[in-house]
């Protein structure tokens, strides 16, 4: 999957965010955009959407997550620390 890029201290994950959903969920993989599609409850106001993304991905991966690009965009790149590409794929597989 081209949405995941390994780094020396974790992985980078490209996501495409759709706000104003009834709940947080990972809905699939967009091959054309090479990103994981994510629906979130929060609206993109005052950083609420970014906080929800960080919180939910931290719960799923049980590690530290930060947004490294796309703070004001629907397309974001997450840095997920202390996890391998294979481990992240195992976590995401049920959703994809």
C-alpha positions in Angstrom: 0.0 0.0 0.0 1.5 3.3 -1.1 -0.2 5.3 1.7 2.3 3.9 4.2 6.0 4.9 4.2 8.4 3.4 6.7 10.8 5.7 8.6 13.6 5.0 11.1 11.3 5.7 14.1 7.8 4.7 12.8 5.7 5.2 9.6 4.1 8.0 7.7 0.5 7.4 6.7 -1.4 9.5 4.1 -5.1 9.9 4.9 -8.0 11.7 3.2 -10.4 13.1 5.7 -14.2 13.6 5.5 -15.6 15.6 8.4 -19.2 15.7 9.9 -19.8 12.0 10.0 -21.9 10.2 12.6 -18.8 8.6 14.1 -15.0 8.1 13.5 -14.2 5.3 11.1 -11.7 4.2 8.5 -13.7 3.5 5.4 -11.1 2.2 2.9 -8.2 2.8 0.6 -8.2 5.2 -2.3 -5.8 3.8 -4.9 -6.0 6.9 -7.1 -5.0 9.3 -4.2 -2.9 6.6 -2.5 -4.4 7.4 0.9 -6.5 5.8 3.6 -10.1 7.3 3.7 -11.2 8.4 7.1 -14.5 9.8 8.3 -14.6 11.9 11.5 -17.3 13.5 13.6 -15.7 16.8 14.2 -16.0 19.8 11.9 -12.7 21.4 10.6 -12.9 24.3 13.1 -10.3 25.5 15.6 -8.3 22.3 15.3 -11.1 20.0 16.5 -10.8 17.7 13.4 -7.0 17.4 13.9 -7.4 16.6 17.6 -10.0 13.9 16.8 -7.7 12.3 14.2 -4.7 12.3 16.6 -6.8 10.9 19.4 -8.4 8.1 17.4 -5.3 7.0 15.6 -3.4 7.0 18.9 -6.1 4.6 20.4 -6.0 2.3 17.3 -2.2 2.1 17.2 -1.6 2.5 20.9 1.3 4.8 20.2 2.1 8.5 19.6 0.6 10.1 16.5 1.1 13.6 15.1 0.1 15.4 11.9 3.1 16.4 10.0 1.4 18.0 6.9 -2.0 19.0 5.8 -3.2 20.7 9.0 -5.7 22.8 7.0 -6.4 20.3 4.3 -8.5 17.2 3.8 -5.3 15.4 2.7 -3.0 14.8 5.7 0.1 12.9 6.5 0.4 11.3 9.9 3.6 10.3 11.7 3.0 7.2 13.8 5.9 6.5 16.1 7.2 3.1 17.2 5.3 0.9 14.8 6.4 -1.0 11.7 4.7 -0.9 8.3 3.7 -4.6 8.8 2.2 -3.9 12.2 0.2 -0.9 10.9 -1.1 -3.0 8.0 -2.3 -5.7 10.5 -4.2 -2.9 12.4 -5.7 -1.3 9.3 -6.6 -4.5 7.4 -10.0 -5.0 9.1 -11.0 -1.5 7.9 -9.7 -1.8 4.3 
